[in-house]
Amino acid sequence: MGTLPTFVRKTFAGVVLTALTASASSQAWPSKPITLIVPFAAGGPTDVVARTLAATMAKSLGQTVVVENKLGAGGTLAAGYVMKAAPDG
């Protein structure tokens, strides 16, 4: 008898989460190109991984993903660039 309320609660939670996911995925995001900042030089292993990731992201999101290399100071310059970027979502 005690399992029925637990089952009902879990089912209700599942339905709510499904509805929230469906409404979130129906929004047009991202609506503009995505910039992926790489804190290392172009052509290195990190850059190759970032470009592979960008291609996969572009295919699944349906949006252009630009890889931008910001090298210097062990990644500090790239972190500062990202920190100062305009928040857009």
C-alpha positions as CSV (number, residue, x, y, z in Angstrom):
1,M,0.0,0.0,0.0
2,G,2.9,2.3,0.7
3,T,4.4,1.7,-2.7
4,L,1.5,3.2,-4.7
5,P,2.1,6.8,-3.5
6,T,5.8,6.5,-4.3
7,F,5.0,5.1,-7.8
8,V,2.6,8.0,-8.4
9,R,5.1,10.6,-7.2
10,K,7.8,9.1,-9.4
11,T,5.5,9.0,-12.4
12,F,4.4,12.6,-11.8
13,A,8.0,13.7,-11.5
14,G,8.8,12.0,-14.8
15,V,5.9,13.6,-16.6
16,V,6.9,17.0,-15.3
17,L,10.5,16.6,-16.3
18,T,9.5,15.4,-19.8
19,A,7.3,18.4,-20.2
20,L,10.0,20.8,-19.1
21,T,12.5,19.2,-21.4
22,A,10.2,19.4,-24.4
23,S,9.4,23.1,-23.8
24,A,13.1,23.9,-23.3
25,S,14.1,22.1,-26.5
26,S,11.5,23.9,-28.5
27,Q,13.2,27.2,-28.0
28,A,15.4,28.5,-30.8
29,W,18.8,28.2,-29.1
30,P,21.4,29.0,-30.2
31,S,20.2,31.7,-32.4
32,K,23.7,32.9,-33.5
33,P,27.1,31.4,-34.1
34,I,29.0,29.9,-31.1
35,T,32.6,30.9,-30.4
36,L,34.8,28.2,-28.8
37,I,37.9,29.7,-27.3
38,V,41.0,27.5,-27.2
39,P,43.8,28.8,-25.0
40,F,46.6,27.1,-27.0
41,A,48.2,27.5,-30.5
42,A,46.5,26.4,-33.6
43,G,47.6,23.0,-34.9
44,G,48.3,21.5,-31.5
45,P,46.5,18.5,-30.0
46,T,44.1,20.8,-28.0
47,D,43.2,22.7,-31.1
48,V,42.5,19.4,-33.0
49,V,40.2,18.2,-30.3
50,A,38.4,21.5,-30.1
51,R,37.9,21.5,-33.9
52,T,36.5,18.0,-33.8
53,L,34.2,19.0,-30.9
54,A,33.1,22.1,-32.8
55,A,32.2,20.0,-35.9
56,T,30.1,17.7,-33.8
57,M,28.4,20.6,-31.9
58,A,27.6,22.3,-35.2
59,K,26.0,19.2,-36.6
60,S,23.9,18.5,-33.5
61,L,22.9,22.1,-32.8
62,G,22.4,23.2,-36.4
63,Q,24.5,26.3,-35.8
64,T,28.0,27.4,-36.8
65,V,30.7,26.9,-34.2
66,V,33.8,29.1,-34.6
67,V,37.1,27.9,-33.0
68,E,39.2,30.9,-31.9
69,N,42.7,30.4,-30.6
70,K,43.8,32.9,-27.8
71,L,47.2,31.7,-26.8
72,G,49.5,33.3,-24.2
73,A,50.3,33.3,-20.5
74,G,49.4,29.7,-20.0
75,G,45.7,30.2,-20.8
76,T,45.3,33.3,-18.7
77,L,44.7,35.6,-21.8
78,A,42.0,33.2,-23.1
79,A,40.4,33.1,-19.6
80,G,40.4,36.9,-19.5
81,Y,38.9,37.1,-22.9
82,V,36.1,34.8,-22.0
83,M,35.6,36.6,-18.7
84,K,35.2,40.0,-20.4
85,A,32.9,38.7,-23.2
86,A,29.4,40.0,-23.3
87,P,26.9,37.5,-21.6
88,D,24.6,36.3,-24.3
89,G,22.8,33.3,-22.9
